[in-house]
Amino acid sequence: SAVISQKPSRDICQRGTSLTIQCQVDSQVTMMFWYRQQPGQSLTLIATANQGSEATYESGFVIDKFPISRPNLTFSTLTVSNMSPEDSSIYLCSVLASAKMGNTGELFFGEGSRLTVL
Amino acid sequence: KQEVTQIPAALSVPEGENLVLNCSFTDSAIYNLQWFRQDPGKGLTSLLLIQSSQREQTSGRLNASLDKSSGRSTLYIAASQPGDSATYLCAVTYRGSTLGRLYFGRGTQLTVWP
């Protein structure tokens, strides 16, 4: 499996501000993903982040609102821009099992970053 | 639309009971199915992964089965313990989708009381 660290683990933010979430993986992985879990809801994929290319966003999510960086094979950031209370969610970083992990198609998740927007 | 449904939404049982959580999906063309555990306010812990070619997977007291033809998976928990209390999520990767693009159910919130 992979060890995935996210920062911050939680934060309280003011409306209109932006926050960047960091995701660090203990091994090199090709594909990283950012998911959102709104209160009482299940998880929804925001975007796929591959090193060396632009992130691919799912329907309903745009780069201006959720810019993503992927500078190397072990790190990614997600920024939540111009936040509103509707952005209050848990944001989770995940990685796909690599060849070193068995190439099983299994997805591993970080501990999540719980954002509350006032 | 590729939907994943989990029943029941919540379950409360006394310690020691064997229990079954259900997951159904609308499209049988799946690549794999994964069961996760989520503790309150936390991330997801992968419990079991079943490939489309497999019928079941076991890990300790957990057993997950897969029936693609009926669009169902079950997670069986034997001899439940209070430490099993959490939300259990089922997630499907469909064929033709990017690996890592999971479709999640809304989960079953399990409470095991002593």
Interface residues (C-beta under 8 A of the other chain):
Chain A: S1 I4 Q6 R10 M31 F33 Q41 S42 L43 T44 L45 T48 T56 I90 L92 S94 V95 L96 T104 G105 E106 L107 F108 F109 G110 E111 G112 R114
Chain B: Y31 N32 Q34 F36 G41 K42 G43 L44 T45 S46 L49 Q51 L89 A91 T93 T98 L99 G100 R101 L102 F104 G105 R106 G107
